[in-house]
């Protein structure tokens, strides 16, 4: 079994480093620069520190505002393949929109990347929600989730058959009519880990049918306890085990006062509120990833970390916050920072040892000085 699936510690990864500004909708000059050099530098640090994965966002147009948040984005399949070639242990996900990427092509791309990474590619499946992006690509976003996820299911069925069939085959379905196809090469160590973020009933049916991990926000941890258990129960009723991941935004400093002041500076005083509101309005109009009854209440979190769970404070406070996510039933969390490459070393040196003491993580490895 792949290490990413076999390891039962609380998983840590990064989110959206391939996108300009990362997860922080801010105007400050110190916001994340998503250059290839910065991504490679960060990936080597994460790999040496024993962090589990990197997860990208596939984005085609920005969200407007003064910064045009997420207007500059490294394409996820090429990004993942290049990172796999430069690391040794890290799992790197490619995020694929089913409507914009042909399943026969994706199956081969992922199998190729998996050979590069010797079994470390992952697939994050997106059924679609961002209507302006569909329009930018000349596509039509179906209004109903049944169609979106019906298409995604057949898309993934094609991918899986290409990964497992030893014979050339035809495919005649509702959405695809394919002749004489064969998946070669295949992934090197069984099916890659599959991730899917879903908020609608149809989406969660899809995730519990197909994914290894379902990705959902942690807005209120009391609410999350029951939500996570319901998702696990839904998968178990189908004879499957599905872990639940969430995402967090970290601002960690030696004192709580400093952490809160820095966080307020970039996520309040200098937030790109126009871009924040564009993002929230699109979520309301087209997606159910966030519960709509809470979406309007977490505008501040969208500025700081795209709606992620806030971890702001000292290393001990951040570690306690991560522990609270584990106690709520989450199997892991992604991390975002204002500047990932500048801030991760402090998290690595100060927070990860505390997580190891709490039994949430293995003891961190020594990081070679060259990795920084």
C-alpha positions in Angstrom: 0.0 0.0 0.0 1.2 3.5 -0.7 2.7 5.3 2.2 0.2 8.1 2.1 -2.6 5.7 2.6 -0.8 3.4 5.0 0.4 6.0 7.5 -2.1 6.6 10.3 -0.7 9.7 11.8 -2.5 13.0 11.5 -1.6 14.1 8.0 -0.2 17.5 7.2 0.1 19.1 3.7 0.2 22.4 2.0 -2.6 23.9 -0.1 -2.6 26.3 -3.1 1.1 27.0 -3.3 0.8 26.9 -7.1 -1.6 29.9 -6.9 -0.6 33.6 -6.6 -1.2 34.7 -2.9 -1.7 31.1 -1.9 -4.8 31.1 0.3 -4.5 34.7 1.7 -6.6 37.3 -0.1 -4.4 40.2 0.9 -2.7 43.2 -0.7 0.5 43.2 1.3 3.8 42.8 -0.7 4.8 39.9 1.6 2.0 37.7 0.2 3.0 34.4 -1.4 4.9 34.5 -4.7 3.9 31.3 -6.5 7.0 31.1 -8.7 8.4 27.8 -9.7 11.5 28.5 -7.7 9.5 29.2 -4.5 7.4 26.0 -5.0 10.5 23.9 -5.5 12.3 25.4 -2.5 9.2 24.8 -0.3 8.7 21.2 -1.6 12.3 20.2 -0.7 11.8 21.6 2.8 8.5 19.8 3.2 10.0 16.5 1.9 12.9 16.7 4.3 10.7 17.5 7.2 8.4 14.5 6.6 5.3 16.5 5.6 2.8 14.2 3.8 1.6 16.0 0.7 1.1 19.1 -1.4 -2.3 19.9 -2.8 -2.8 22.5 -5.6 -5.9 24.4 -6.8 -6.6 24.2 -10.5 -7.7 27.7 -11.5 -8.1 29.4 -14.9 -9.1 33.0 -14.1 -8.7 35.3 -11.1 -11.2 36.6 -8.6 -10.7 40.3 -9.4 -10.1 42.9 -6.8 -6.9 45.0 -6.6 -4.7 41.8 -6.6 -6.9 39.8 -9.0 -6.5 37.0 -6.5 -5.5 33.6 -8.1 -4.9 35.1 -11.5 -1.4 33.6 -11.7 -1.5 29.8 -11.4 0.9 27.0 -12.2 -0.9 24.2 -14.0 -1.3 21.3 -11.6 -0.3 18.2 -13.6 3.0 19.6 -14.9 3.6 21.2 -11.5 3.1 17.9 -9.6 5.2 15.9 -12.0 8.1 18.3 -11.7 7.9 18.3 -7.9 7.8 14.5 -7.8 11.1 14.5 -9.9 12.7 16.7 -7.2 11.6 15.0 -4.0 11.8 11.6 -2.4 8.9 11.0 0.0 6.3 13.7 -0.5 2.9 12.8 -2.1 2.0 15.5 -4.7 -1.6 15.8 -5.9 -2.8 17.0 -9.3 -6.2 18.7 -9.3 -8.2 17.9 -12.3 -11.6 19.4 -13.4 -13.5 16.6 -15.0 -15.2 18.9 -17.5 -12.0 20.4 -18.8 -9.8 17.3 -19.0 -10.4 14.1 -21.0 -10.2 11.0 -18.8 -8.1 9.0 -21.3 -5.5 11.8 -21.3 -5.6 12.3 -17.5 -5.2 8.5 -16.9 -2.0 8.5 -18.9 -0.7 11.8 -17.4 -1.2 10.5 -13.9 0.4 7.1 -14.7 3.4 8.9 -16.2 3.7 11.2 -13.2 3.5 8.2 -10.9 6.4 6.6 -12.7 8.4 9.8 -12.1 7.5 9.8 -8.4 7.7 6.1 -7.9 4.2 5.8 -6.5 3.7 9.3 -5.0 1.1 11.0 -7.3 -2.4 11.7 -6.0 -5.6 12.9 -7.8 -7.9 15.5 -6.5 -11.2 15.3 -8.6 -13.2 18.5 -9.1 -16.7 18.1 -10.6 -17.0 21.8 -11.2 -18.6 24.8 -9.5 -17.0 28.1 -10.8 -19.3 29.3 -13.5 -17.0 32.1 -14.8 -14.2 29.6 -15.3 -16.5 27.3 -17.3 -17.4 30.3 -19.5 -13.7 31.2 -19.9 -13.1 27.7 -21.3 -16.2 27.8 -23.5 -18.1 25.3 -21.4 -21.5 25.3 -19.8 -21.8 24.6 -16.0 -24.8 22.3 -15.5 -27.2 23.9 -13.0 -27.9 20.6 -11.2 -25.5 18.6 -9.1 -26.9 15.4 -10.4 -25.5 16.1 -13.9 -22.2 17.4 -12.6 -21.5 14.3 -10.5 -23.1 11.9 -13.0 -20.5 13.1 -15.5 -17.7 13.0 -12.9 -18.6 9.4 -12.0 -18.4 8.2 -15.6 -15.2 10.2 -16.1 -13.6 8.5 -13.1 -15.0 5.0 -14.1 -13.1 5.4 -17.4 -9.9 6.5 -15.6 -10.1 3.5 -13.2 -10.8 1.0 -16.0 -7.8 2.3 -17.9 -5.7 1.8 -14.8 -6.8 -1.8 -14.3 -7.8 -3.3 -17.7 -5.2 -5.5 -19.4 -7.2 -5.6 -22.6 -8.0 -3.0 -25.2 -11.7 -2.0 -24.8 -14.5 0.2 -26.1 -16.5 2.4 -23.8 -20.1 3.3 -24.6 -21.7 5.4 -21.9 -23.9 8.4 -21.4 -21.1 11.0 -21.6 -18.3 9.1 -23.4 -18.1 7.0 -26.5 -14.5 5.7 -26.8 -13.0 3.2 -29.2 -10.1 0.8 -28.8 -8.5 2.3 -25.7 -5.9 0.9 -23.3 -4.2 2.3 -20.3 -0.4 1.9 -20.6 1.5 2.6 -18.6 -0.4 2.2 -15.4 0.2 3.7 -11.9 3.2 1.9 -10.4 1.7 0.8 -7.0 -2.0 0.4 -7.3 -4.6 3.2 -7.5 -3.2 6.6 -6.5 -4.9 8.2 -3.5 -8.1 10.0 -4.5 -9.3 13.3 -2.9 -12.6 15.0 -3.5 -14.1 18.1 -1.9 -17.9 18.0 -1.7 -20.7 19.8 0.1 -23.8 18.8 -1.7 -25.6 15.5 -1.1 -24.7 14.3 -4.6 -21.1 15.3 -4.1 -20.8 13.5 -0.8 -22.3 10.4 -2.4 -19.6 10.6 -5.1 -16.8 11.1 -2.5 -17.9 8.3 -0.3 -18.3 6.0 -3.4 -14.9 6.8 -4.9 -12.5 8.9 -2.8 -10.0 7.9 -0.1 -10.3 11.3 1.5 -13.1 13.8 1.5 -12.1 17.4 1.9 -14.4 19.7 3.9 -14.1 22.9 5.9 -13.9 23.0 9.7 -16.0 26.0 10.6 -17.4 25.1 14.0 -15.7 22.1 15.6 -18.8 21.0 17.5 -20.6 20.8 14.2 -17.6 19.1 12.7 -17.6 16.2 15.1 -21.0 15.1 14.0 -20.4 15.9 10.3 -17.2 13.9 10.2 -18.8 10.9 11.9 -21.7 11.1 9.5 -19.4 11.0 6.5 -17.5 8.1 7.9 -20.7 6.2 8.6 -21.9 7.0 5.1 -18.8 5.4 3.6 -18.9 2.5 6.0 -22.4 1.7 4.9 -21.0 1.2 1.4 -18.2 -1.0 2.7 -15.6 1.7 2.3 -13.3 3.6 4.6 -13.0 7.3 3.8 -10.9 9.8 5.8 -11.9 13.4 6.2 -9.4 16.2 5.7 -9.8 19.9 6.3 -7.8 23.0 5.6 -6.2 25.5 8.0 -4.4 28.9 7.9 -1.4 29.4 10.2 0.1 32.5 11.6 2.6 31.3 14.2 4.9 33.6 16.1 6.8 33.5 19.5 4.0 35.4 21.3 0.3 35.4 20.8 0.3 39.3 20.7 2.7 39.3 17.7 0.8 36.6 15.9 -2.5 38.4 16.2 -1.1 41.7 15.2 0.6 40.3 12.1 -2.5 38.3 11.2 -4.7 41.4 11.6 -2.3 43.5 9.5 -2.5 41.3 6.4 -6.0 39.7 6.8 -7.9 42.7 8.0 -6.1 46.0 7.5 -4.8 45.0 4.1 -7.3 42.4 2.9 -8.4 42.6 -0.7 -12.1 42.8 0.3 -13.3 43.1 -3.3 -11.7 39.8 -4.2 -13.0 38.3 -0.9 -16.6 39.3 -1.8 -16.3 38.0 -5.3 -15.1 34.7 -4.0 -17.9 34.5 -1.4 -20.6 35.5 -4.0 -19.4 32.7 -6.3 -19.6 30.2 -3.5 -23.1 31.2 -2.7 -24.2 31.1 -6.4 -22.6 27.9 -7.6 -21.1 25.7 -4.8 -22.1 24.0 -1.6 -18.6 23.3 -0.3 -19.3 25.7 2.6 -22.6 25.5 4.5 -24.6 28.4 3.3 -26.0 29.2 6.7 -22.4 29.9 7.9 -20.8 31.3 4.8 -21.8 34.9 5.5 -20.5 34.6 9.0 -16.9 33.7 8.0 -16.0 36.6 5.7 -12.9 37.3 7.8 -11.7 33.8 7.4 -11.9 34.1 3.6 -9.5 37.0 3.7 -7.0 35.2 5.9 -7.1 31.7 4.5 -9.8 31.2 1.9 -12.2 30.0 4.6 -9.7 27.7 6.4 -9.6 27.0 10.1 -7.6 29.7 11.8 -4.5 28.7 13.7 -3.1 31.9 15.1 -0.8 32.2 18.1 2.3 30.7 19.7 3.7 27.3 18.7 1.9 25.7 21.6 -1.4 27.3 20.7 -1.1 26.3 17.0 -0.3 22.7 18.1 -3.3 22.7 20.4 -5.5 23.9 17.5 -4.3 21.1 15.3 -4.9 18.6 18.2 -8.5 20.0 18.4 -9.0 19.1 14.7 -7.7 15.6 15.3 -10.1 15.2 18.3 -13.0 16.3 16.1 -12.3 13.3 13.9 -10.3 14.8 11.0 -7.6 12.6 9.6 -5.4 15.6 8.6 -5.3 19.2 7.5 -3.7 21.3 4.8 -1.7 24.3 5.9 -1.4 27.8 4.3 0.7 30.7 5.4 1.1 34.3 4.2 4.5 33.2 2.8 4.9 29.4 2.9 8.6 29.2 2.3 9.5 31.9 4.9 7.1 30.7 7.6 7.3 26.9 7.3 10.7 26.5 8.9 9.5 28.1 12.1 6.4 25.8 12.1 8.7 22.8 11.4 11.1 23.6 14.2 8.7 24.8 16.8 5.3 23.2 16.2 6.0 19.8 14.7 8.0 18.6 17.7 5.0 19.4 19.9 2.7 17.5 17.6 5.1 14.5 17.9 5.0 14.8 21.7 1.2 14.7 21.5 1.4 11.5 19.5 -0.1 13.1 16.4 3.0 13.0 14.2 6.2 10.9 14.0 9.3 12.6 15.4 10.4 15.1 12.8 13.6 14.3 10.9 16.6 16.6 10.9 16.4 19.0 7.9 19.6 19.5 6.0 20.6 23.1 5.9 20.7 23.0 2.1 16.9 22.5 2.1 16.4 26.0 3.2 
